[in-house]
Amino acid sequence: MATELEERSQVKAKFPRNLAKVRDDLMELASLAATAMEQSVNAVLTRDADLARKVIAGDAAINSLEEAIDRECVRLIALFQPVAGDLRQLMAVDHIITELERIGDSATNIAEEVLTLEHLPPRAIHPSLPAMAQSVQEMVRQSLEAFFRSNAHLARQVCLMDDDVDALDRAIIQDLLREMAGAPRAILPSQSQINIVRNLERVGDHATNVAEQVVYMVEGQSIRHRCQG
């Protein structure tokens, strides 16, 4: 009969496999969220209402997987009582999945604006909006790469990118507000574009939050609200 010490050792030996499964599930969630963002942006640029509806319908899968990973993180902490780096990694995962779920929400919000624009007089998309969307998507990609590579330096670079996204957010919205003031017919479509821009800016914030969690996971240092290169 196995002693209590042996039983504890056997339980502890299972932790790496369980953690690897959580990381795999996080990778799947990351893929779903990133795809939703890519599709919502494409739907805006191509005025593709069917693609927008696909993004909206896919949000349920993102929500479901986020909840499942959260439950597993809680279970693993209770069962294995990890410490130090293992605990930080699980805590980082639990924070990151929340950010990914919110990225999915922003993608859905953007897709909903595509459906609104479908019923309004067509107006050109602001010329800087595609560049902003590309920057935001790159932030998401690099923040997740930083997590899977445990690369704190790359995570800090993501934080620096957020300043450029915030500047684009302000500039585009100012342009759209001026357009609304000078042309009443532009009010509704410009308001939809403002909503899209605001959601893109939020996605940049979520990517920054992911990056902050990577630095905490790797270095054990909290840089919330002061993430820098």
Secondary structure as GFF3:
##gff-version 3
##sequence-region A 1 229
A	DSSP	alpha_helix	4	13	.	.	.	ID=ss1
A	DSSP	alpha_helix	15	46	.	.	.	ID=ss2
A	DSSP	alpha_helix	49	80	.	.	.	ID=ss3
A	DSSP	alpha_helix	84	118	.	.	.	ID=ss4
A	DSSP	alpha_helix	129	149	.	.	.	ID=ss5
A	DSSP	alpha_helix	152	182	.	.	.	ID=ss6
A	DSSP	three_ten_helix	184	186	.	.	.	ID=ss7
A	DSSP	alpha_helix	187	219	.	.	.	ID=ss8
###
